[in-house]
Amino acid sequence: MIYRKWVYEDIFRIAQLEKECFSDPWTFRMLADTFFSENTVAIAAEEDGKVIGYAFAVLAGEDADLANIAVDPAYRRRGAAQALLARTETEVRAAGAKRMFLEVRVSNAPAMSLYLKAGYVGRYARPRYYGNGEDALVMEKAL
Ligand SMILES: CC(C)(COP(=O)(O)OP(=O)(O)OC[C@H]1O[C@@H](n2cnc3c(N)ncnc32)[C@H](O)[C@@H]1OP(=O)(O)O)[C@@H](O)C(=O)NCCC(=O)NCCS
């Protein structure tokens, strides 16, 4: 598995993975706008010559927000998300962030487990945060 920063061409594949992995996917346009922001840290995982996972975070001073992380279903449970998260944390810390925040659906047990294992702690809930009325749990980690 290779981990590297996104290049523009990755966004086509990442938009496709968004559709496969989320009920409320980021569109190509949203991803491209975020990619071009100087406050974005965006890491891709590549195997078999294609992007099979990605993570991206947005910096705001000493805080960073993990915008999304996903892995192609065919490549899950092989440590890709754990590595993507660790690399994203390293990059945002190098850019000056002291904390990483993220939101996770309360029903998303795989993601919750990933974050707990990586040292995130639950801070508070955002009631009915998602389009289907589901709550989000806000989690935080000191970097
Ligand atoms: C959540 C997700 C990114 C995990 O990707 P992954 O590459 O399979 O995760 P990893 O192999 O790095 O797993 C790391 C840890 O996460 C947890 N985990 C991952 N998948 C899990 C599952 N299906 N059930 C329970 N725990 C899981 C485990 O603690 C795992 O450690 P272990 O394998 O030693 O038990 C992936 O399932 C995914 O893309 N889901 C859809 C998108 C999504 O929900 N993203 C999060 C948005 S908040």
Ligand as a Chemical Component Dictionary entry (heavy atoms), coordinates in Angstrom:
data_LIG
# 
_chem_comp.id                   LIG 
_chem_comp.type                 NON-POLYMER 
_chem_comp.pdbx_formal_charge   0 
_chem_comp.three_letter_code    LIG 
# 
loop_
_chem_comp_atom.comp_id 
_chem_comp_atom.atom_id 
_chem_comp_atom.alt_atom_id 
_chem_comp_atom.type_symbol 
_chem_comp_atom.charge 
_chem_comp_atom.model_Cartn_x 
_chem_comp_atom.model_Cartn_y 
_chem_comp_atom.model_Cartn_z 
_chem_comp_atom.pdbx_ordinal 
LIG C1  C1  C 0 -14.566 3.005  8.647  1  
LIG C2  C2  C 0 -13.607 2.579  7.527  2  
LIG C3  C3  C 0 -12.947 3.831  6.949  3  
LIG C4  C4  C 0 -12.541 1.630  8.096  4  
LIG O1  O1  O 0 -11.610 1.314  7.061  5  
LIG P1  P1  P 0 -10.627 0.046  7.146  6  
LIG O2  O2  O 0 -9.479  0.286  6.226  7  
LIG O3  O3  O 0 -11.407 -1.192 6.963  8  
LIG O4  O4  O 0 -10.132 0.136  8.672  9  
LIG P2  P2  P 0 -8.789  -0.525 9.279  10 
LIG O5  O5  O 0 -8.516  -1.827 8.593  11 
LIG O6  O6  O 0 -7.696  0.483  9.306  12 
LIG O7  O7  O 0 -9.284  -0.844 10.755 13 
LIG C5  C5  C 0 -8.790  -0.150 11.890 14 
LIG C6  C6  C 0 -9.679  -0.467 13.067 15 
LIG O8  O8  O 0 -10.994 0.071  12.849 16 
LIG C7  C7  C 0 -11.975 -0.814 13.425 17 
LIG N1  N1  N 0 -12.840 -1.366 12.382 18 
LIG C8  C8  C 0 -12.689 -1.228 11.042 19 
LIG N2  N2  N 0 -13.702 -1.851 10.404 20 
LIG C9  C9  C 0 -14.485 -2.397 11.359 21 
LIG C10 C10 C 0 -15.696 -3.167 11.318 22 
LIG N3  N3  N 0 -16.286 -3.494 10.162 23 
LIG N4  N4  N 0 -16.254 -3.535 12.499 24 
LIG C11 C11 C 0 -15.676 -3.201 13.669 25 
LIG N5  N5  N 0 -14.517 -2.483 13.777 26 
LIG C12 C12 C 0 -13.947 -2.081 12.620 27 
LIG C13 C13 C 0 -11.191 -1.907 14.121 28 
LIG O9  O9  O 0 -10.913 -1.459 15.436 29 
LIG C14 C14 C 0 -9.940  -1.941 13.271 30 
LIG O10 O10 O 0 -8.848  -2.525 13.925 31 
LIG P3  P3  P 0 -8.625  -4.138 13.781 32 
LIG O11 O11 O 0 -8.751  -4.484 12.328 33 
LIG O12 O12 O 0 -7.269  -4.335 14.351 34 
LIG O13 O13 O 0 -9.735  -4.751 14.584 35 
LIG C15 C15 C 0 -14.354 1.809  6.407  36 
LIG O14 O14 O 0 -15.163 0.817  7.001  37 
LIG C16 C16 C 0 -15.229 2.684  5.525  38 
LIG O15 O15 O 0 -14.758 3.207  4.510  39 
LIG N6  N6  N 0 -16.503 2.831  5.875  40 
LIG C17 C17 C 0 -17.434 3.649  5.080  41 
LIG C18 C18 C 0 -17.099 5.113  5.189  42 
LIG C19 C19 C 0 -17.178 5.626  6.608  43 
LIG O16 O16 O 0 -18.101 5.298  7.357  44 
LIG N7  N7  N 0 -16.209 6.499  6.986  45 
LIG C20 C20 C 0 -16.169 7.119  8.291  46 
LIG C21 C21 C 0 -16.967 8.374  8.277  47 
LIG S1  S1  S 0 -17.091 9.092  9.900  48 
# 
loop_
_chem_comp_bond.comp_id 
_chem_comp_bond.atom_id_1 
_chem_comp_bond.atom_id_2 
_chem_comp_bond.value_order 
_chem_comp_bond.pdbx_ordinal 
LIG C1  C2  SING 1  
LIG C2  C3  SING 2  
LIG C2  C4  SING 3  
LIG C2  C15 SING 4  
LIG C4  O1  SING 5  
LIG O1  P1  SING 6  
LIG P1  O2  DOUB 7  
LIG P1  O3  SING 8  
LIG P1  O4  SING 9  
LIG O4  P2  SING 10 
LIG P2  O5  DOUB 11 
LIG P2  O6  SING 12 
LIG P2  O7  SING 13 
LIG O7  C5  SING 14 
LIG C5  C6  SING 15 
LIG C6  O8  SING 16 
LIG C6  C14 SING 17 
LIG O8  C7  SING 18 
LIG C7  N1  SING 19 
LIG C7  C13 SING 20 
LIG N1  C8  SING 21 
LIG N1  C12 SING 22 
LIG C8  N2  DOUB 23 
LIG N2  C9  SING 24 
LIG C9  C10 SING 25 
LIG C9  C12 DOUB 26 
LIG C10 N3  SING 27 
LIG C10 N4  DOUB 28 
LIG N4  C11 SING 29 
LIG C11 N5  DOUB 30 
LIG N5  C12 SING 31 
LIG C13 O9  SING 32 
LIG C13 C14 SING 33 
LIG C14 O10 SING 34 
LIG O10 P3  SING 35 
LIG P3  O11 DOUB 36 
LIG P3  O12 SING 37 
LIG P3  O13 SING 38 
LIG C15 O14 SING 39 
LIG C15 C16 SING 40 
LIG C16 O15 DOUB 41 
LIG C16 N6  SING 42 
LIG N6  C17 SING 43 
LIG C17 C18 SING 44 
LIG C18 C19 SING 45 
LIG C19 O16 DOUB 46 
LIG C19 N7  SING 47 
LIG N7  C20 SING 48 
LIG C20 C21 SING 49 
LIG C21 S1  SING 50 
# 
